[in-house]
């Protein structure tokens, strides 16, 4: 199924609309393959860095590279399982299964994540959670959207919250030490497997994630920004390859940076 035209007509233009369609189509094919592995069951083994991997991770990344290469010959790639390849200034950033631990346990809270970086700027983001039957996507300047998966006419535009005070805010973080850094006036939500989904839906107001790799963050930075939020990496910029950072709505971001002495 193609992208819902009712959701995006007039929102995206030219090449980025085409790139978004390519990414969505690739994600759909990868989602079907990943679901088949998920249903059959897989065993995770540790990589050199201790993180888990399954044959499904590798198979899905191979399919993503093949599908994207057919549509965009000459583009470069950076993937979790097979690293960097190509020399183009157009780089597809791939996380074939984000949440491999969930995946290998049969838990539905895993995702396929795709981002397109053009000359150092993320222009397209697609995240699919096939076992949850949900999809999120964005193109720079065109907004962020969520729909059912497979996609239908249920797509809606996403917007972060407008909460402007710590007393009314709800925050989340990767670990207890990070949660303890938030201002005491704010509440912390119970740990969620999908905190950035909650942020772009406006259900929480900030998320502190100071770990992981560019493929974990690149699509979400664009989704958050296109939903009206902001991101600051650990060096004070907004790059996806600095080990994460602070995501929040726009109203609280500068206040949080001051309160956290961030970065």
ChimeraX commands (.cxc) that place a marker at each C-alpha (Angstrom):
marker #1 position 0.00,0.00,0.00 radius 0.5
marker #1 position 1.29,3.48,-0.85 radius 0.5
marker #1 position 1.34,6.46,1.45 radius 0.5
marker #1 position -2.07,7.98,2.13 radius 0.5
marker #1 position -2.39,10.96,-0.20 radius 0.5
marker #1 position -4.98,12.57,2.05 radius 0.5
marker #1 position -2.39,12.82,4.78 radius 0.5
marker #1 position 0.39,14.35,2.76 radius 0.5
marker #1 position -0.89,16.12,-0.35 radius 0.5
marker #1 position 0.67,19.57,-0.28 radius 0.5
marker #1 position 2.89,18.70,2.66 radius 0.5
marker #1 position 5.90,17.26,0.84 radius 0.5
marker #1 position 7.33,18.33,-2.48 radius 0.5
marker #1 position 9.63,17.10,-5.23 radius 0.5
marker #1 position 12.52,14.83,-4.42 radius 0.5
marker #1 position 11.75,14.48,-0.71 radius 0.5
marker #1 position 8.25,13.20,-1.47 radius 0.5
marker #1 position 9.81,10.61,-3.78 radius 0.5
marker #1 position 12.44,9.70,-1.17 radius 0.5
marker #1 position 9.72,9.32,1.45 radius 0.5
marker #1 position 7.75,6.97,-0.77 radius 0.5
marker #1 position 10.88,4.91,-1.43 radius 0.5
marker #1 position 11.56,4.67,2.31 radius 0.5
marker #1 position 7.98,3.71,3.11 radius 0.5
marker #1 position 7.92,1.04,0.43 radius 0.5
marker #1 position 11.23,-0.40,1.65 radius 0.5
marker #1 position 9.97,-0.37,5.23 radius 0.5
marker #1 position 6.83,-2.25,4.20 radius 0.5
marker #1 position 8.83,-5.03,2.57 radius 0.5
marker #1 position 11.19,-5.23,5.53 radius 0.5
marker #1 position 8.26,-5.30,7.96 radius 0.5
marker #1 position 6.73,-8.32,6.27 radius 0.5
marker #1 position 10.04,-10.19,6.42 radius 0.5
marker #1 position 10.62,-9.24,10.05 radius 0.5
marker #1 position 7.12,-10.34,11.03 radius 0.5
marker #1 position 7.72,-13.75,9.48 radius 0.5
marker #1 position 10.89,-14.17,11.57 radius 0.5
marker #1 position 9.10,-12.86,14.66 radius 0.5
marker #1 position 6.29,-15.37,14.24 radius 0.5
marker #1 position 8.71,-18.25,13.70 radius 0.5
marker #1 position 10.86,-17.28,16.69 radius 0.5
marker #1 position 14.55,-16.41,16.71 radius 0.5
marker #1 position 17.53,-16.77,19.01 radius 0.5
marker #1 position 19.68,-13.78,19.92 radius 0.5
marker #1 position 23.44,-14.03,20.20 radius 0.5
marker #1 position 25.83,-11.34,21.50 radius 0.5
marker #1 position 27.86,-9.18,19.14 radius 0.5
marker #1 position 31.36,-7.99,19.95 radius 0.5
marker #1 position 29.96,-4.99,21.84 radius 0.5
marker #1 position 27.63,-7.22,23.88 radius 0.5
marker #1 position 24.42,-6.11,22.17 radius 0.5
marker #1 position 22.10,-8.85,20.87 radius 0.5
marker #1 position 21.66,-9.78,17.21 radius 0.5
marker #1 position 19.55,-12.34,15.38 radius 0.5
marker #1 position 19.52,-13.66,11.84 radius 0.5
marker #1 position 16.39,-11.54,11.36 radius 0.5
marker #1 position 18.40,-8.35,11.99 radius 0.5
marker #1 position 20.81,-9.29,9.22 radius 0.5
marker #1 position 18.14,-10.50,6.81 radius 0.5
marker #1 position 16.08,-7.34,7.23 radius 0.5
marker #1 position 19.07,-5.06,6.70 radius 0.5
marker #1 position 20.03,-6.99,3.55 radius 0.5
marker #1 position 16.51,-6.55,2.19 radius 0.5
marker #1 position 16.47,-2.84,3.03 radius 0.5
marker #1 position 19.78,-2.28,1.23 radius 0.5
marker #1 position 18.64,-4.27,-1.80 radius 0.5
marker #1 position 15.29,-2.49,-2.02 radius 0.5
marker #1 position 16.70,0.99,-1.55 radius 0.5
marker #1 position 19.57,0.33,-3.97 radius 0.5
marker #1 position 17.12,-0.70,-6.67 radius 0.5
marker #1 position 15.26,2.60,-6.28 radius 0.5
marker #1 position 18.25,4.84,-5.52 radius 0.5
marker #1 position 21.38,3.41,-7.17 radius 0.5
marker #1 position 24.50,5.23,-6.10 radius 0.5
marker #1 position 23.28,6.16,-2.61 radius 0.5
marker #1 position 25.40,5.25,0.44 radius 0.5
marker #1 position 24.43,3.26,3.53 radius 0.5
marker #1 position 25.13,3.14,7.23 radius 0.5
marker #1 position 23.50,0.21,8.99 radius 0.5
marker #1 position 23.73,-1.36,12.40 radius 0.5
marker #1 position 24.63,-4.81,11.11 radius 0.5
marker #1 position 26.75,-4.17,8.00 radius 0.5
marker #1 position 28.29,-0.78,8.67 radius 0.5
marker #1 position 29.04,1.90,6.09 radius 0.5
marker #1 position 29.22,1.50,2.32 radius 0.5
marker #1 position 29.26,3.86,-0.66 radius 0.5
marker #1 position 30.58,7.36,-1.15 radius 0.5
marker #1 position 27.48,9.46,-1.84 radius 0.5
marker #1 position 26.37,12.52,0.13 radius 0.5
marker #1 position 22.98,10.77,0.32 radius 0.5
marker #1 position 23.22,8.21,3.14 radius 0.5
marker #1 position 20.46,5.81,4.20 radius 0.5
marker #1 position 20.78,5.12,7.94 radius 0.5
marker #1 position 19.30,1.73,8.81 radius 0.5
marker #1 position 18.32,0.04,12.05 radius 0.5
marker #1 position 16.78,-3.20,10.79 radius 0.5
marker #1 position 15.32,-4.18,14.15 radius 0.5
marker #1 position 15.49,-1.62,16.92 radius 0.5
marker #1 position 14.71,-3.51,20.11 radius 0.5
marker #1 position 16.26,-6.87,19.25 radius 0.5
marker #1 position 15.82,-7.97,22.86 radius 0.5
marker #1 position 12.06,-7.43,22.59 radius 0.5
marker #1 position 12.04,-9.13,19.19 radius 0.5
marker #1 position 13.82,-12.27,20.36 radius 0.5
marker #1 position 11.50,-12.60,23.37 radius 0.5
marker #1 position 8.36,-12.38,21.23 radius 0.5
marker #1 position 7.46,-8.94,22.60 radius 0.5
marker #1 position 5.83,-6.66,19.97 radius 0.5
marker #1 position 7.71,-3.48,20.97 radius 0.5
marker #1 position 10.37,-3.53,18.25 radius 0.5
marker #1 position 10.74,-1.29,15.22 radius 0.5
marker #1 position 12.32,-0.97,11.78 radius 0.5
marker #1 position 13.96,2.46,11.47 radius 0.5
marker #1 position 15.08,4.26,8.32 radius 0.5
marker #1 position 16.49,7.76,7.90 radius 0.5
marker #1 position 17.88,9.53,4.85 radius 0.5
marker #1 position 20.73,11.95,5.50 radius 0.5
marker #1 position 21.55,14.37,2.67 radius 0.5
marker #1 position 24.75,16.41,3.00 radius 0.5
marker #1 position 24.70,16.05,6.77 radius 0.5
marker #1 position 20.99,16.78,7.36 radius 0.5
marker #1 position 18.31,14.17,8.00 radius 0.5
marker #1 position 15.59,14.74,5.43 radius 0.5
marker #1 position 13.34,11.65,5.69 radius 0.5
marker #1 position 12.43,9.36,8.58 radius 0.5
marker #1 position 10.31,6.21,8.68 radius 0.5
marker #1 position 9.68,4.00,11.70 radius 0.5
marker #1 position 7.44,0.94,11.52 radius 0.5
marker #1 position 6.37,-1.26,14.43 radius 0.5
marker #1 position 4.88,-4.17,12.48 radius 0.5
marker #1 position 3.84,-6.26,15.46 radius 0.5
marker #1 position 2.02,-3.23,16.91 radius 0.5
marker #1 position 0.56,-2.38,13.49 radius 0.5
marker #1 position 1.74,1.25,13.69 radius 0.5
marker #1 position 3.86,3.48,11.46 radius 0.5
marker #1 position 5.44,6.93,11.89 radius 0.5
marker #1 position 7.06,9.07,9.20 radius 0.5
marker #1 position 8.34,12.57,8.45 radius 0.5
marker #1 position 10.05,14.59,5.75 radius 0.5
marker #1 position 11.81,17.84,6.59 radius 0.5
marker #1 position 9.41,20.77,6.35 radius 0.5
marker #1 position 6.38,18.54,5.87 radius 0.5
marker #1 position 5.35,17.53,9.39 radius 0.5
marker #1 position 5.33,14.20,11.22 radius 0.5
marker #1 position 2.57,11.61,10.90 radius 0.5
marker #1 position 1.32,8.39,12.47 radius 0.5
marker #1 position -0.94,5.78,10.95 radius 0.5
marker #1 position -1.96,2.17,11.16 radius 0.5
marker #1 position 0.32,-0.32,9.46 radius 0.5
marker #1 position -0.25,-1.38,6.73 radius 0.5
marker #1 position -0.98,2.29,6.01 radius 0.5
marker #1 position -4.53,3.43,5.38 radius 0.5
marker #1 position -6.54,6.65,5.65 radius 0.5
marker #1 position -6.12,6.75,9.44 radius 0.5
marker #1 position -2.97,8.92,9.22 radius 0.5
marker #1 position -2.88,11.91,11.56 radius 0.5
marker #1 position -0.39,14.71,11.96 radius 0.5
marker #1 position 1.64,14.56,15.16 radius 0.5
marker #1 position 2.28,17.41,17.58 radius 0.5
marker #1 position 4.28,17.53,20.78 radius 0.5
marker #1 position 2.73,18.96,23.93 radius 0.5
marker #1 position 2.59,22.65,24.79 radius 0.5
marker #1 position 3.37,22.16,28.49 radius 0.5
marker #1 position 5.41,25.15,29.64 radius 0.5
marker #1 position 6.08,24.59,33.36 radius 0.5
marker #1 position 7.90,21.86,35.24 radius 0.5
marker #1 position 4.99,21.50,37.66 radius 0.5
marker #1 position 2.75,20.36,34.81 radius 0.5
marker #1 position 5.36,18.30,32.95 radius 0.5
marker #1 position 5.88,14.56,32.63 radius 0.5
marker #1 position 9.35,13.31,31.73 radius 0.5
marker #1 position 11.02,10.00,30.90 radius 0.5
marker #1 position 14.62,8.81,30.61 radius 0.5
marker #1 position 16.62,5.70,29.82 radius 0.5
marker #1 position 17.66,4.98,33.41 radius 0.5
marker #1 position 17.10,6.01,37.01 radius 0.5
marker #1 position 20.27,8.12,37.15 radius 0.5
marker #1 position 19.04,10.19,34.19 radius 0.5
marker #1 position 15.58,10.50,35.70 radius 0.5
marker #1 position 17.09,11.85,38.91 radius 0.5
marker #1 position 18.59,14.76,36.96 radius 0.5
marker #1 position 15.18,16.20,36.09 radius 0.5
marker #1 position 13.78,19.06,38.21 radius 0.5
marker #1 position 11.97,17.65,41.27 radius 0.5
marker #1 position 8.83,19.64,40.44 radius 0.5
marker #1 position 8.26,17.45,37.37 radius 0.5
marker #1 position 6.76,13.97,37.34 radius 0.5
marker #1 position 8.45,10.99,35.74 radius 0.5
marker #1 position 6.28,8.52,33.88 radius 0.5
marker #1 position 6.63,4.77,34.39 radius 0.5
marker #1 position 9.24,3.25,32.11 radius 0.5
marker #1 position 7.88,2.90,28.59 radius 0.5
marker #1 position 9.14,0.80,25.66 radius 0.5
marker #1 position 8.16,3.62,23.29 radius 0.5
marker #1 position 8.95,6.94,25.01 radius 0.5
marker #1 position 9.63,8.86,21.79 radius 0.5
marker #1 position 6.29,7.76,20.40 radius 0.5
marker #1 position 4.71,9.20,23.53 radius 0.5
marker #1 position 6.67,12.42,23.04 radius 0.5
marker #1 position 5.59,12.99,19.42 radius 0.5
marker #1 position 1.99,12.22,20.42 radius 0.5
marker #1 position 2.15,14.88,23.14 radius 0.5
marker #1 position 1.68,12.33,25.94 radius 0.5
marker #1 position 4.98,13.18,27.69 radius 0.5
marker #1 position 7.01,16.37,27.56 radius 0.5
marker #1 position 10.67,15.29,27.46 radius 0.5
marker #1 position 12.91,12.26,27.13 radius 0.5
marker #1 position 16.61,12.05,28.07 radius 0.5
marker #1 position 18.48,9.38,26.12 radius 0.5
marker #1 position 22.26,9.60,26.45 radius 0.5
marker #1 position 23.21,6.33,24.80 radius 0.5
marker #1 position 23.16,4.40,21.56 radius 0.5
marker #1 position 24.02,5.08,17.95 radius 0.5
marker #1 position 23.11,7.29,15.02 radius 0.5
marker #1 position 20.65,4.69,13.65 radius 0.5
marker #1 position 18.81,4.75,16.99 radius 0.5
marker #1 position 18.41,8.53,16.97 radius 0.5
marker #1 position 18.40,9.85,13.39 radius 0.5
marker #1 position 14.75,9.12,12.50 radius 0.5
marker #1 position 13.47,10.23,15.88 radius 0.5
marker #1 position 15.26,13.58,15.85 radius 0.5
marker #1 position 13.47,14.46,12.62 radius 0.5
marker #1 position 10.13,13.08,13.84 radius 0.5
marker #1 position 10.36,15.12,17.04 radius 0.5
marker #1 position 11.41,18.29,15.22 radius 0.5
marker #1 position 8.65,17.92,12.61 radius 0.5
marker #1 position 6.15,17.38,15.43 radius 0.5
marker #1 position 7.19,20.77,16.84 radius 0.5
marker #1 position 9.75,19.59,19.40 radius 0.5
marker #1 position 13.47,20.07,19.83 radius 0.5
marker #1 position 16.59,17.97,20.35 radius 0.5
marker #1 position 20.01,18.82,21.76 radius 0.5
marker #1 position 22.85,16.33,21.57 radius 0.5
marker #1 position 25.52,15.81,24.21 radius 0.5
marker #1 position 27.79,18.43,22.63 radius 0.5
marker #1 position 25.14,21.15,22.36 radius 0.5
marker #1 position 24.31,20.54,18.69 radius 0.5
marker #1 position 21.57,18.46,17.17 radius 0.5
marker #1 position 23.46,15.62,15.47 radius 0.5
marker #1 position 22.37,12.00,15.67 radius 0.5
marker #1 position 25.89,10.57,16.05 radius 0.5
marker #1 position 26.84,12.06,19.43 radius 0.5
marker #1 position 25.42,9.33,21.67 radius 0.5
marker #1 position 21.92,10.68,22.09 radius 0.5
marker #1 position 20.73,13.70,24.00 radius 0.5
marker #1 position 17.70,15.62,25.23 radius 0.5
marker #1 position 14.37,15.51,23.41 radius 0.5
marker #1 position 11.49,17.73,24.51 radius 0.5
marker #1 position 8.66,19.98,23.46 radius 0.5
marker #1 position 9.67,23.46,22.36 radius 0.5
marker #1 position 8.16,25.27,25.35 radius 0.5
marker #1 position 10.33,23.44,27.90 radius 0.5
marker #1 position 13.52,22.84,26.00 radius 0.5
marker #1 position 15.56,25.88,27.01 radius 0.5
marker #1 position 14.31,25.65,30.58 radius 0.5
marker #1 position 15.41,22.02,30.71 radius 0.5
marker #1 position 18.80,22.79,29.25 radius 0.5
marker #1 position 19.33,25.38,31.99 radius 0.5
marker #1 position 18.05,23.12,34.77 radius 0.5
marker #1 position 20.16,20.18,33.61 radius 0.5
marker #1 position 23.22,22.33,32.78 radius 0.5
marker #1 position 22.91,20.65,29.41 radius 0.5
marker #1 position 25.07,19.54,27.86 radius 0.5
marker link #1:1,2 radius 0.2
marker link #1:2,3 radius 0.2
marker link #1:3,4 radius 0.2
marker link #1:4,5 radius 0.2
marker link #1:5,6 radius 0.2
marker link #1:6,7 radius 0.2
marker link #1:7,8 radius 0.2
marker link #1:8,9 radius 0.2
marker link #1:9,10 radius 0.2
marker link #1:10,11 radius 0.2
marker link #1:11,12 radius 0.2
marker link #1:12,13 radius 0.2
marker link #1:13,14 radius 0.2
marker link #1:14,15 radius 0.2
marker link #1:15,16 radius 0.2
marker link #1:16,17 radius 0.2
marker link #1:17,18 radius 0.2
marker link #1:18,19 radius 0.2
marker link #1:19,20 radius 0.2
marker link #1:20,21 radius 0.2
marker link #1:21,22 radius 0.2
marker link #1:22,23 radius 0.2
marker link #1:23,24 radius 0.2
marker link #1:24,25 radius 0.2
marker link #1:25,26 radius 0.2
marker link #1:26,27 radius 0.2
marker link #1:27,28 radius 0.2
marker link #1:28,29 radius 0.2
marker link #1:29,30 radius 0.2
marker link #1:30,31 radius 0.2
marker link #1:31,32 radius 0.2
marker link #1:32,33 radius 0.2
marker link #1:33,34 radius 0.2
marker link #1:34,35 radius 0.2
marker link #1:35,36 radius 0.2
marker link #1:36,37 radius 0.2
marker link #1:37,38 radius 0.2
marker link #1:38,39 radius 0.2
marker link #1:39,40 radius 0.2
marker link #1:40,41 radius 0.2
marker link #1:41,42 radius 0.2
marker link #1:42,43 radius 0.2
marker link #1:43,44 radius 0.2
marker link #1:44,45 radius 0.2
marker link #1:45,46 radius 0.2
marker link #1:46,47 radius 0.2
marker link #1:47,48 radius 0.2
marker link #1:48,49 radius 0.2
marker link #1:49,50 radius 0.2
marker link #1:50,51 radius 0.2
marker link #1:51,52 radius 0.2
marker link #1:52,53 radius 0.2
marker link #1:53,54 radius 0.2
marker link #1:54,55 radius 0.2
marker link #1:55,56 radius 0.2
marker link #1:56,57 radius 0.2
marker link #1:57,58 radius 0.2
marker link #1:58,59 radius 0.2
marker link #1:59,60 radius 0.2
marker link #1:60,61 radius 0.2
marker link #1:61,62 radius 0.2
marker link #1:62,63 radius 0.2
marker link #1:63,64 radius 0.2
marker link #1:64,65 radius 0.2
marker link #1:65,66 radius 0.2
marker link #1:66,67 radius 0.2
marker link #1:67,68 radius 0.2
marker link #1:68,69 radius 0.2
marker link #1:69,70 radius 0.2
marker link #1:70,71 radius 0.2
marker link #1:71,72 radius 0.2
marker link #1:72,73 radius 0.2
marker link #1:73,74 radius 0.2
marker link #1:74,75 radius 0.2
marker link #1:75,76 radius 0.2
marker link #1:76,77 radius 0.2
marker link #1:77,78 radius 0.2
marker link #1:78,79 radius 0.2
marker link #1:79,80 radius 0.2
marker link #1:80,81 radius 0.2
marker link #1:81,82 radius 0.2
marker link #1:82,83 radius 0.2
marker link #1:83,84 radius 0.2
marker link #1:84,85 radius 0.2
marker link #1:85,86 radius 0.2
marker link #1:86,87 radius 0.2
marker link #1:87,88 radius 0.2
marker link #1:88,89 radius 0.2
marker link #1:89,90 radius 0.2
marker link #1:90,91 radius 0.2
marker link #1:91,92 radius 0.2
marker link #1:92,93 radius 0.2
marker link #1:93,94 radius 0.2
marker link #1:94,95 radius 0.2
marker link #1:95,96 radius 0.2
marker link #1:96,97 radius 0.2
marker link #1:97,98 radius 0.2
marker link #1:98,99 radius 0.2
marker link #1:99,100 radius 0.2
marker link #1:100,101 radius 0.2
marker link #1:101,102 radius 0.2
marker link #1:102,103 radius 0.2
marker link #1:103,104 radius 0.2
marker link #1:104,105 radius 0.2
marker link #1:105,106 radius 0.2
marker link #1:106,107 radius 0.2
marker link #1:107,108 radius 0.2
marker link #1:108,109 radius 0.2
marker link #1:109,110 radius 0.2
marker link #1:110,111 radius 0.2
marker link #1:111,112 radius 0.2
marker link #1:112,113 radius 0.2
marker link #1:113,114 radius 0.2
marker link #1:114,115 radius 0.2
marker link #1:115,116 radius 0.2
marker link #1:116,117 radius 0.2
marker link #1:117,118 radius 0.2
marker link #1:118,119 radius 0.2
marker link #1:119,120 radius 0.2
marker link #1:120,121 radius 0.2
marker link #1:121,122 radius 0.2
marker link #1:122,123 radius 0.2
marker link #1:123,124 radius 0.2
marker link #1:124,125 radius 0.2
marker link #1:125,126 radius 0.2
marker link #1:126,127 radius 0.2
marker link #1:127,128 radius 0.2
marker link #1:128,129 radius 0.2
marker link #1:129,130 radius 0.2
marker link #1:130,131 radius 0.2
marker link #1:131,132 radius 0.2
marker link #1:132,133 radius 0.2
marker link #1:133,134 radius 0.2
marker link #1:134,135 radius 0.2
marker link #1:135,136 radius 0.2
marker link #1:136,137 radius 0.2
marker link #1:137,138 radius 0.2
marker link #1:138,139 radius 0.2
marker link #1:139,140 radius 0.2
marker link #1:140,141 radius 0.2
marker link #1:141,142 radius 0.2
marker link #1:142,143 radius 0.2
marker link #1:143,144 radius 0.2
marker link #1:144,145 radius 0.2
marker link #1:145,146 radius 0.2
marker link #1:146,147 radius 0.2
marker link #1:147,148 radius 0.2
marker link #1:148,149 radius 0.2
marker link #1:149,150 radius 0.2
marker link #1:150,151 radius 0.2
marker link #1:151,152 radius 0.2
marker link #1:152,153 radius 0.2
marker link #1:153,154 radius 0.2
marker link #1:154,155 radius 0.2
marker link #1:155,156 radius 0.2
marker link #1:156,157 radius 0.2
marker link #1:157,158 radius 0.2
marker link #1:158,159 radius 0.2
marker link #1:159,160 radius 0.2
marker link #1:160,161 radius 0.2
marker link #1:161,162 radius 0.2
marker link #1:162,163 radius 0.2
marker link #1:163,164 radius 0.2
marker link #1:164,165 radius 0.2
marker link #1:165,166 radius 0.2
marker link #1:166,167 radius 0.2
marker link #1:167,168 radius 0.2
marker link #1:168,169 radius 0.2
marker link #1:169,170 radius 0.2
marker link #1:170,171 radius 0.2
marker link #1:171,172 radius 0.2
marker link #1:172,173 radius 0.2
marker link #1:173,174 radius 0.2
marker link #1:174,175 radius 0.2
marker link #1:175,176 radius 0.2
marker link #1:176,177 radius 0.2
marker link #1:177,178 radius 0.2
marker link #1:178,179 radius 0.2
marker link #1:179,180 radius 0.2
marker link #1:180,181 radius 0.2
marker link #1:181,182 radius 0.2
marker link #1:182,183 radius 0.2
marker link #1:183,184 radius 0.2
marker link #1:184,185 radius 0.2
marker link #1:185,186 radius 0.2
marker link #1:186,187 radius 0.2
marker link #1:187,188 radius 0.2
marker link #1:188,189 radius 0.2
marker link #1:189,190 radius 0.2
marker link #1:190,191 radius 0.2
marker link #1:191,192 radius 0.2
marker link #1:192,193 radius 0.2
marker link #1:193,194 radius 0.2
marker link #1:194,195 radius 0.2
marker link #1:195,196 radius 0.2
marker link #1:196,197 radius 0.2
marker link #1:197,198 radius 0.2
marker link #1:198,199 radius 0.2
marker link #1:199,200 radius 0.2
marker link #1:200,201 radius 0.2
marker link #1:201,202 radius 0.2
marker link #1:202,203 radius 0.2
marker link #1:203,204 radius 0.2
marker link #1:204,205 radius 0.2
marker link #1:205,206 radius 0.2
marker link #1:206,207 radius 0.2
marker link #1:207,208 radius 0.2
marker link #1:208,209 radius 0.2
marker link #1:209,210 radius 0.2
marker link #1:210,211 radius 0.2
marker link #1:211,212 radius 0.2
marker link #1:212,213 radius 0.2
marker link #1:213,214 radius 0.2
marker link #1:214,215 radius 0.2
marker link #1:215,216 radius 0.2
marker link #1:216,217 radius 0.2
marker link #1:217,218 radius 0.2
marker link #1:218,219 radius 0.2
marker link #1:219,220 radius 0.2
marker link #1:220,221 radius 0.2
marker link #1:221,222 radius 0.2
marker link #1:222,223 radius 0.2
marker link #1:223,224 radius 0.2
marker link #1:224,225 radius 0.2
marker link #1:225,226 radius 0.2
marker link #1:226,227 radius 0.2
marker link #1:227,228 radius 0.2
marker link #1:228,229 radius 0.2
marker link #1:229,230 radius 0.2
marker link #1:230,231 radius 0.2
marker link #1:231,232 radius 0.2
marker link #1:232,233 radius 0.2
marker link #1:233,234 radius 0.2
marker link #1:234,235 radius 0.2
marker link #1:235,236 radius 0.2
marker link #1:236,237 radius 0.2
marker link #1:237,238 radius 0.2
marker link #1:238,239 radius 0.2
marker link #1:239,240 radius 0.2
marker link #1:240,241 radius 0.2
marker link #1:241,242 radius 0.2
marker link #1:242,243 radius 0.2
marker link #1:243,244 radius 0.2
marker link #1:244,245 radius 0.2
marker link #1:245,246 radius 0.2
marker link #1:246,247 radius 0.2
marker link #1:247,248 radius 0.2
marker link #1:248,249 radius 0.2
marker link #1:249,250 radius 0.2
marker link #1:250,251 radius 0.2
marker link #1:251,252 radius 0.2
marker link #1:252,253 radius 0.2
marker link #1:253,254 radius 0.2
marker link #1:254,255 radius 0.2
marker link #1:255,256 radius 0.2
marker link #1:256,257 radius 0.2
marker link #1:257,258 radius 0.2
marker link #1:258,259 radius 0.2
marker link #1:259,260 radius 0.2
marker link #1:260,261 radius 0.2
marker link #1:261,262 radius 0.2
marker link #1:262,263 radius 0.2
view
